[in-house]
Structures are given as structure tokens and as C-alpha cells.
Amino acid sequence: MAEQRIEVRVGGHRLQLTNLDKVLYPETGTTKRDVLDYLASVSEWMLPHIAGRPATRKRWVDGVGTADAPGEVFFQKDLGDAAPAWVRRRGIQHTEREAVYPLVDDLATLTWLGQMAALEIHVPQWRFGRNGTPRRPDRLVLDLDPGEGAGLPECVEVAGLARAILRDVGLDPRPVTSGSKGVHLYAALDGSRTSEQISAFAHELARALEADRPELVVSGMRKADRRGKVLVDWSQNSASKTTIAPYSLRGRTRPTVAAPRTWRELASPSLEQLEYPEVLRRLRRRGDPLADLSAGHPPR
């Protein structure tokens, strides 16, 4: 069978889209065309949360597979030689070499990532400045990750405890159901502190929660300590770490999304991870609960 190929123009850029009927999520029959349609529909809400940040991608070229036979995943940091010349990019000096990352600043780049089956987009909590230098972090993140025997209800309880502490220090955390097992909390920062300082603060917060509720919370990374508890992963505030981007799809058996939520939603006993059709319906009805996360921050 000949490869299906069409040419489109997005934001003034020409892209070749191939194999649009390839099923990327076998459990739901979700195709590459469906993924690209979702990215186009969600872009106005998603792009503000990822623009100006180096994007790490997880690609499932042949689909996510099934629970019994997971698809092969490729973890990609470097932009690569095959990227279109118009994709914005920035270099980061690592220990042994400089890596060049894409900046997902527009729908054309988002579409290109969808064409590459980059279902997951991960970004750090800082942006590049106009001169290409990394800025200080503009948001804090806590990843509430349930261990075996724990789930969303336990994550919601820990989220409430963390919210109280963060509000006491003048921050306004917003929840995101991760699209996987847990909950993320984001809080806007004013850019006055370094990633090291924010990481240290988040670590202290995690340890304080663990000290107050040792039967519920763990702050260490040993998997053996997590059974029946929620890991408060503070480490993603490091300048070298990334978190799944708000509104990114997840490479799980169903097309779930890292979905910003309201605190009222989080309190619902029927809370569950959301798939992309429901995320779009909620956005069209209610807008983005995370929209003001960067309000008042200096421009890139």
C-alpha cells in the first residue's frame, strides 16, 4: 500500500503529513489524524504554557500498543537534523556537549511534533530570555505521584495539604490531573529566585508534609517506601528536569491528557483522569483554569 501523504500549510509553513489513518491508540482507535486535530484545537490554550521552553519529546512512532504489548517509545532531547529550518531552537550546554532543543512556540511546530508521533511534550519550569539565556523559573511544580495501593483520592488529600502551605507563603497553586496516575500542582513565581532556591524550598515543603503525615506522604525517591503513600516529587524544579506539559497527551493505553482542573473539580468524588475529547469540551465551555499562571511575568 502506498504511503498516505498530504501537504498542508500551517502558519505560513509547509508540512508533509503522512499515515494519517495510522492508529496510535489501539484501545480507542485514535489515529494520527485525531491527534493532529486535537493539537490544532488545543493549541490556543496549550502554547502559552510551553512557549519559550526547551521541549523534550517522547515519541511512539508505531503507536502506544496495548497493556499486554506496549509500543516502543523513543525519548528525544536533541532537535535532530531532519527538523524543518523554521522550527525555533536553542542550545543548552550539558556536561559533555551542547544539545539543541526545539521551542514549541506556534501551531506549525506543534503540528510537526504530532506528525512525528511525539505524543508527550515535557518542558522545564523556566523559559529562555530574548538573548537565548535561560531565565530564572517562573513557576513551581509539585508532582504528586501515588505508590502502589494509593490513587487519586490520596493525591487530592496531599494536594490540599500542600495548597495550605503554599498559600501561607503567598503562592496560589493550581491543580492538573497528570493524565497518568497522579496530580501536579503549579504556582506562578516572580522570577526573583533561582532553580536551586526553588528546588530547596520544594524539598523542604515535601519533608514538612512527610513529617506531618508520615502515613500518607513520602518525600524520598525510593520506590520501596511509596507503598500506600503519595510521593511529593519536588525534584522537577531543578533547571535540568522537565514535567509533562499542560494539555499534552500521554503515551498510555488511552489518550489521556495532563489536564488543568479547578479545586472544585479536584474535590469531586468522581474525579478521574481525562481523555482529550472531554478536555476540549471543557475548554470550550469554561476556558483554561491555568490561563493566568504566567500573568504579570516579564515577556520572554
MIRO-64918 format. One record per residue (C-alpha): residue in three letters; x, y, z; chain. Coordinates in steps of 0.25 Angstrom, whole numbers, plus 5000, padded with zeros to 4 digits. Last residue first. Layout:
REM MIRO-64918
(pt "ALA" (X Y Z) "A")
...
***
This chain:
REM MIRO-64918
(pt "ARG" (5042 5146 5108) "A")
(pt "PRO" (5032 5156 5114) "A")
(pt "PRO" (5032 5159 5129) "A")
(pt "HIS" (5022 5152 5137) "A")
(pt "GLY" (5009 5158 5141) "A")
(pt "ALA" (5000 5147 5138) "A")
(pt "SER" (5008 5134 5136) "A")
(pt "LEU" (4998 5124 5142) "A")
(pt "ASP" (4987 5133 5138) "A")
(pt "ALA" (4981 5122 5128) "A")
(pt "LEU" (4982 5110 5137) "A")
(pt "PRO" (4967 5108 5138) "A")
(pt "ASP" (4967 5109 5123) "A")
(pt "GLY" (4953 5113 5117) "A")
(pt "ARG" (4940 5108 5123) "A")
(pt "ARG" (4931 5103 5111) "A")
(pt "ARG" (4941 5101 5100) "A")
(pt "LEU" (4952 5097 5110) "A")
(pt "ARG" (4942 5087 5116) "A")
(pt "ARG" (4939 5081 5102) "A")
(pt "LEU" (4953 5080 5098) "A")
(pt "VAL" (4957 5073 5111) "A")
(pt "GLU" (4946 5063 5109) "A")
(pt "PRO" (4951 5059 5095) "A")
(pt "TYR" (4965 5058 5100) "A")
(pt "GLU" (4963 5048 5111) "A")
(pt "LEU" (4962 5052 5126) "A")
(pt "GLN" (4968 5045 5138) "A")
(pt "GLU" (4957 5043 5149) "A")
(pt "LEU" (4950 5051 5159) "A")
(pt "SER" (4936 5044 5163) "A")
(pt "PRO" (4937 5048 5178) "A")
(pt "SER" (4939 5063 5173) "A")
(pt "ALA" (4949 5071 5182) "A")
(pt "LEU" (4958 5073 5170) "A")
(pt "GLU" (4947 5078 5161) "A")
(pt "ARG" (4945 5089 5172) "A")
(pt "TRP" (4960 5092 5172) "A")
(pt "THR" (4959 5095 5157) "A")
(pt "ARG" (4966 5086 5147) "A")
(pt "PRO" (4978 5087 5137) "A")
(pt "ALA" (4978 5074 5129) "A")
(pt "ALA" (4991 5066 5126) "A")
(pt "VAL" (4983 5058 5115) "A")
(pt "THR" (4978 5043 5114) "A")
(pt "PRO" (4978 5036 5100) "A")
(pt "ARG" (4976 5022 5105) "A")
(pt "THR" (4987 5011 5106) "A")
(pt "ARG" (4997 5022 5111) "A")
(pt "GLY" (5006 5031 5104) "A")
(pt "ARG" (5000 5044 5110) "A")
(pt "LEU" (4995 5055 5102) "A")
(pt "SER" (5000 5069 5106) "A")
(pt "TYR" (4990 5079 5111) "A")
(pt "PRO" (4999 5084 5122) "A")
(pt "ALA" (5013 5080 5119) "A")
(pt "ILE" (5019 5067 5125) "A")
(pt "THR" (5030 5072 5134) "A")
(pt "THR" (5045 5074 5132) "A")
(pt "LYS" (5058 5074 5140) "A")
(pt "SER" (5071 5081 5137) "A")
(pt "ALA" (5067 5094 5144) "A")
(pt "SER" (5063 5086 5156) "A")
(pt "ASN" (5048 5089 5160) "A")
(pt "GLN" (5045 5075 5155) "A")
(pt "SER" (5052 5070 5168) "A")
(pt "TRP" (5040 5073 5178) "A")
(pt "ASP" (5033 5059 5176) "A")
(pt "VAL" (5023 5058 5187) "A")
(pt "LEU" (5022 5043 5187) "A")
(pt "VAL" (5008 5039 5191) "A")
(pt "LYS" (5006 5027 5200) "A")
(pt "GLY" (5001 5013 5200) "A")
(pt "ARG" (5014 5007 5196) "A")
(pt "ARG" (5024 5018 5194) "A")
(pt "ASP" (5036 5014 5202) "A")
(pt "ALA" (5041 5003 5193) "A")
(pt "LYS" (5041 5012 5182) "A")
(pt "ARG" (5052 5020 5188) "A")
(pt "MET" (5051 5035 5183) "A")
(pt "GLY" (5049 5041 5197) "A")
(pt "SER" (5038 5051 5200) "A")
(pt "VAL" (5027 5041 5205) "A")
(pt "VAL" (5013 5045 5209) "A")
(pt "LEU" (5001 5038 5215) "A")
(pt "GLU" (5005 5030 5228) "A")
(pt "PRO" (5016 5040 5230) "A")
(pt "ARG" (5006 5052 5231) "A")
(pt "ASP" (5012 5064 5238) "A")
(pt "ALA" (5027 5059 5236) "A")
(pt "GLU" (5024 5056 5221) "A")
(pt "LEU" (5017 5069 5219) "A")
(pt "ALA" (5029 5076 5224) "A")
(pt "ARG" (5039 5068 5216) "A")
(pt "ALA" (5031 5071 5203) "A")
(pt "LEU" (5031 5086 5207) "A")
(pt "GLU" (5046 5086 5210) "A")
(pt "HIS" (5049 5079 5196) "A")
(pt "ALA" (5040 5090 5189) "A")
(pt "PHE" (5048 5101 5196) "A")
(pt "ALA" (5061 5095 5192) "A")
(pt "SER" (5056 5093 5178) "A")
(pt "ILE" (5052 5108 5178) "A")
(pt "GLN" (5066 5112 5182) "A")
(pt "GLU" (5073 5103 5173) "A")
(pt "SER" (5064 5108 5161) "A")
(pt "THR" (5068 5122 5165) "A")
(pt "ARG" (5059 5133 5171) "A")
(pt "SER" (5054 5146 5167) "A")
(pt "GLY" (5046 5141 5155) "A")
(pt "ASP" (5032 5145 5161) "A")
(pt "LEU" (5027 5131 5162) "A")
(pt "ALA" (5014 5125 5158) "A")
(pt "ALA" (5009 5112 5165) "A")
(pt "TYR" (5007 5098 5159) "A")
(pt "LEU" (5002 5086 5166) "A")
(pt "HIS" (5002 5073 5158) "A")
(pt "VAL" (4993 5061 5161) "A")
(pt "GLY" (4994 5046 5160) "A")
(pt "LYS" (4993 5033 5152) "A")
(pt "SER" (4995 5037 5137) "A")
(pt "GLY" (4988 5048 5131) "A")
(pt "SER" (4994 5057 5141) "A")
(pt "THR" (4982 5063 5147) "A")
(pt "VAL" (4986 5078 5148) "A")
(pt "PRO" (4984 5086 5160) "A")
(pt "ARG" (4986 5101 5162) "A")
(pt "PRO" (4995 5107 5174) "A")
(pt "ASP" (4994 5121 5178) "A")
(pt "LEU" (5006 5126 5185) "A")
(pt "GLY" (5007 5136 5197) "A")
(pt "VAL" (5015 5127 5207) "A")
(pt "ASP" (5003 5123 5214) "A")
(pt "ARG" (4996 5119 5201) "A")
(pt "LEU" (5007 5109 5198) "A")
(pt "ILE" (5005 5103 5212) "A")
(pt "ALA" (4990 5101 5210) "A")
(pt "ARG" (4992 5097 5196) "A")
(pt "ALA" (5001 5086 5200) "A")
(pt "LEU" (4991 5080 5210) "A")
(pt "GLY" (4980 5081 5199) "A")
(pt "ALA" (4989 5074 5189) "A")
(pt "VAL" (4992 5063 5199) "A")
(pt "GLU" (4977 5060 5200) "A")
(pt "VAL" (4975 5060 5185) "A")
(pt "CYS" (4987 5051 5183) "A")
(pt "GLU" (4981 5041 5193) "A")
(pt "PRO" (4968 5041 5186) "A")
(pt "LEU" (4975 5040 5172) "A")
(pt "GLY" (4982 5027 5176) "A")
(pt "ALA" (4989 5019 5187) "A")
(pt "GLY" (4992 5004 5188) "A")
(pt "GLU" (5004 5004 5179) "A")
(pt "GLY" (5010 5018 5180) "A")
(pt "PRO" (5003 5031 5177) "A")
(pt "ASP" (5011 5042 5170) "A")
(pt "LEU" (5008 5056 5174) "A")
(pt "ASP" (5017 5064 5165) "A")
(pt "LEU" (5020 5078 5171) "A")
(pt "VAL" (5023 5090 5161) "A")
(pt "LEU" (5028 5104 5163) "A")
(pt "ARG" (5027 5114 5152) "A")
(pt "ASP" (5034 5126 5146) "A")
(pt "PRO" (5048 5119 5148) "A")
(pt "ARG" (5060 5128 5146) "A")
(pt "ARG" (5063 5131 5131) "A")
(pt "PRO" (5071 5123 5122) "A")
(pt "THR" (5080 5131 5112) "A")
(pt "GLY" (5076 5131 5098) "A")
(pt "ASN" (5077 5147 5096) "A")
(pt "ARG" (5061 5148 5097) "A")
(pt "GLY" (5061 5140 5110) "A")
(pt "PHE" (5059 5125 5110) "A")
(pt "ARG" (5048 5120 5119) "A")
(pt "TRP" (5048 5113 5132) "A")
(pt "GLN" (5039 5102 5139) "A")
(pt "PRO" (5045 5091 5130) "A")
(pt "VAL" (5037 5085 5118) "A")
(pt "HIS" (5032 5071 5114) "A")
(pt "ILE" (5024 5068 5102) "A")
(pt "GLU" (5017 5055 5100) "A")
(pt "LEU" (5011 5049 5088) "A")
(pt "ALA" (5023 5052 5079) "A")
(pt "ALA" (5017 5044 5067) "A")
(pt "MET" (5026 5051 5057) "A")
(pt "GLN" (5014 5057 5050) "A")
(pt "GLY" (5009 5062 5064) "A")
(pt "LEU" (5022 5069 5066) "A")
(pt "TRP" (5021 5076 5053) "A")
(pt "THR" (5007 5080 5057) "A")
(pt "LEU" (5013 5086 5070) "A")
(pt "THR" (5023 5093 5061) "A")
(pt "ALA" (5013 5099 5052) "A")
(pt "LEU" (5004 5103 5063) "A")
(pt "ASP" (5014 5112 5069) "A")
(pt "ASP" (5024 5114 5080) "A")
(pt "VAL" (5029 5100 5083) "A")
(pt "LEU" (5044 5103 5085) "A")
(pt "PRO" (5052 5092 5079) "A")
(pt "TYR" (5065 5087 5087) "A")
(pt "VAL" (5079 5087 5083) "A")
(pt "ALA" (5089 5079 5092) "A")
(pt "GLU" (5103 5085 5095) "A")
(pt "ARG" (5113 5074 5099) "A")
(pt "GLU" (5120 5067 5111) "A")
(pt "THR" (5113 5073 5123) "A")
(pt "HIS" (5101 5079 5117) "A")
(pt "GLN" (5101 5093 5110) "A")
(pt "ILE" (5087 5096 5105) "A")
(pt "GLY" (5085 5101 5091) "A")
(pt "ARG" (5072 5108 5086) "A")
(pt "ARG" (5063 5105 5075) "A")
(pt "ARG" (5051 5111 5066) "A")
(pt "VAL" (5046 5102 5056) "A")
(pt "TRP" (5047 5109 5042) "A")
(pt "ALA" (5059 5100 5037) "A")
(pt "PRO" (5050 5088 5038) "A")
(pt "ALA" (5055 5077 5047) "A")
(pt "ALA" (5062 5065 5040) "A")
(pt "ASP" (5076 5069 5046) "A")
(pt "GLY" (5071 5066 5060) "A")
(pt "LEU" (5065 5074 5071) "A")
(pt "ASP" (5072 5067 5082) "A")
(pt "LYS" (5064 5063 5094) "A")
(pt "GLN" (5057 5050 5089) "A")
(pt "PHE" (5052 5039 5097) "A")
(pt "PHE" (5047 5028 5087) "A")
(pt "VAL" (5036 5019 5091) "A")
(pt "GLU" (5033 5005 5086) "A")
(pt "GLY" (5018 5001 5087) "A")
(pt "PRO" (5013 4993 5099) "A")
(pt "ALA" (5009 4979 5097) "A")
(pt "ASP" (5000 4974 5109) "A")
(pt "ALA" (4995 4988 5113) "A")
(pt "THR" (4993 4991 5098) "A")
(pt "GLY" (5001 4998 5087) "A")
(pt "VAL" (5005 5013 5089) "A")
(pt "GLY" (5006 5015 5074) "A")
(pt "ASP" (5016 5011 5063) "A")
(pt "VAL" (5024 5024 5064) "A")
(pt "TRP" (5022 5026 5079) "A")
(pt "ARG" (5030 5038 5082) "A")
(pt "LYS" (5034 5044 5095) "A")
(pt "ARG" (5039 5059 5094) "A")
(pt "THR" (5047 5068 5101) "A")
(pt "ALA" (5044 5083 5099) "A")
(pt "PRO" (5052 5095 5102) "A")
(pt "ARG" (5043 5106 5108) "A")
(pt "GLY" (5040 5119 5100) "A")
(pt "ALA" (5025 5115 5098) "A")
(pt "ILE" (5021 5103 5107) "A")
(pt "HIS" (5009 5108 5115) "A")
(pt "PRO" (5005 5119 5105) "A")
(pt "LEU" (5004 5108 5094) "A")
(pt "MET" (4994 5099 5101) "A")
(pt "TRP" (4982 5108 5101) "A")
(pt "GLU" (4982 5113 5087) "A")
(pt "SER" (4988 5100 5083) "A")
(pt "VAL" (4976 5091 5088) "A")
(pt "SER" (4969 5090 5074) "A")
(pt "ALA" (4981 5088 5066) "A")
(pt "LEU" (4987 5078 5075) "A")
(pt "TYR" (4974 5071 5076) "A")
(pt "ASP" (4972 5070 5061) "A")
(pt "LEU" (4987 5065 5060) "A")
(pt "VAL" (4984 5054 5070) "A")
(pt "ASP" (4971 5050 5062) "A")
(pt "ARG" (4979 5050 5049) "A")
(pt "LYS" (4989 5041 5056) "A")
(pt "THR" (4978 5031 5059) "A")
(pt "THR" (4970 5028 5072) "A")
(pt "GLY" (4964 5014 5071) "A")
(pt "THR" (4961 5014 5086) "A")
(pt "GLU" (4969 5002 5091) "A")
(pt "PRO" (4978 5003 5079) "A")
(pt "TYR" (4984 5017 5082) "A")
(pt "LEU" (4993 5021 5071) "A")
(pt "VAL" (4984 5016 5059) "A")
(pt "LYS" (4990 5020 5046) "A")
(pt "ASP" (4980 5027 5038) "A")
(pt "LEU" (4988 5040 5036) "A")
(pt "ASN" (5000 5032 5030) "A")
(pt "THR" (5007 5044 5026) "A")
(pt "LEU" (5007 5059 5027) "A")
(pt "GLN" (5017 5068 5019) "A")
(pt "LEU" (5018 5082 5025) "A")
(pt "ARG" (5019 5096 5018) "A")
(pt "HIS" (5020 5108 5027) "A")
(pt "GLY" (5011 5120 5026) "A")
(pt "GLY" (5005 5118 5040) "A")
(pt "VAL" (5001 5104 5036) "A")
(pt "ARG" (5001 5100 5021) "A")
(pt "VAL" (4998 5086 5018) "A")
(pt "GLU" (5003 5075 5008) "A")
(pt "ILE" (4997 5061 5008) "A")
(pt "ARG" (5003 5047 5009) "A")
(pt "GLN" (4998 5033 5010) "A")
(pt "GLU" (5009 5023 5008) "A")
(pt "ALA" (5005 5014 4996) "A")
(pt "MET" (5000 5000 5000) "A")
***
